[in-house]
Every structure is written in structure tokens, then in C-alpha cells.
């Protein structure tokens, strides 16, 4: 959802998104290691930190650049920002793989013939709730509607008193916060490292394109689609081809439905 909002609404392909996700993972790891804060609870500080980082990055670096230079220059800036974040994380945490092992990591329950991990079930529930809350924010609040208006018709939005630059900054911050949330949740079920930045960025790209840029529910659908496709690919053709199959599915969707599975920026538009 985060990259989809940044790309579809602010018009910025954020190449630092993978670094933002990994930073969220490391924030959760550090809080758990030093303060003993449970990983799910550490989503709150991680989300706040990345929201401020993303909004500040847009407000003070990206927007002034967009006003004076071609839009493709933002690609260079986001790439450079990602490299800065990557090197800071390398300096602080090194390139070693880490994983958060919480007290409930080994808990599982039986559901018919399947044994389901409690952590995975909890993350699934948190993800669903997050999708619902972001949807409500974008569709039901004044700020969310102002963000949509700023995207659909910036001049008309400014004419009725909406600060378009501020709305874009908030949207970019929200997207960064969602990236942090993704990283925190992922750190509970898989090992992570700075070297995962590229892998997570590619997955975010595929999901955004599958669902349709700027569409929250489309991003959720794209994520479920990619997850199912890769899972079946691991079983049928082997784990080494899982990511390749995901890319193939993305290409097929682009050919059949160039605007994504849903094809609209906003669900109600």
C-alpha cells in the first residue's frame, strides 16, 4: 500500500522504499533487544519515526527539487536517499541477518487439518486491520479526501484552499509509515538484513503494479495475489523460481490490464 500511494498519488517512484521497510525491521529488533518491547507493539514507534522521516524527506528535499528539475530527478534523489539509509544501517547493525524471536513465536494452533503459526495468524489480522484503517483514512477523513483531490486536480484543490504540497507530504509520510509497518511484521516471520532492501523493493513494485497505483484495496489484492502465486510456485516448480513466477504474472497483468487488476486510483472514483 505504501509504495502504491507514493507512486500513484505523489507521482514519485520511491527507490528508497525497500530501505524504509528494512529500517522498520531494525527499529523493532532494537526495541525488542534493548527494552524488551514486544514486536507487534513496536509498530507504533516505527510507524511514527518513518512517517516523520518520509514527510520530512518529501517536504524539504523532493518537493523543492520537483519544482526546479524534471520529475526523473526524483528517481536519483530517492535512490541516493536509500543508499544513505542503507549505509547508516550497515554502520549501526552490519549486514548480518537478524530475526526477532518473541515468546509466542513457537505457539501454533490447529485449524482443521492445518497447523497455523500464532505469529503468522496475528500478522494476517494486523495486516487486514491496517488495510481497513488506511482505507477509512483515505475515504472518510477530510485529510484523505484532500489528498485525493490534490492528486485528481491540483489546481482546483488549491482554488478551494487545500495546501497541495502539505497533502503530498502527508501522503508520502503515510506511505513511508506503511513501509515501516511492513518491515516490522516481516521481521517476526523471516530473517532480515540490509541485503534484503532490493528484494523487498521489487516485491513492493510488483504488488503496486498488480493492484493498480494509488488504490489501497488494489494493493491488498495485489499482495494476496503475489503471495499465492509465489507459494504455489515454490511447491510446483521449486523455491528458486518463486520470484521469477511473480515477475511473469506481473508482465501478464500489464499486458491484459495495464492499469492493474482493479484499474482505478481510488475505490469510490
ABEGO torsion letter per residue (X at the ends): XAAAAAAAAAGBBBAAAAAAAAAAAAAAAAAAAAAGBBAAAAAAAAAAAAAAAAAAAAAAAAAAAAAABBAAAAAAAAAAAAAAAAAAAAAAAEABBBBBBBAAAABBBBBEABBBBAAAAAAAAAAAAAAAAAAAAAAABAAAAAAAAAAABAAAAAAAGBBAAAAAAAAAAAAAAAAAAAAAAAAAABBBBAAAAAAAAAAAAAAAAAAEBGBAAAAAAAAAAAAAAAAAAAAAAEAAAAAAAAAAAAAAAAAABAAEAAGBABAAX
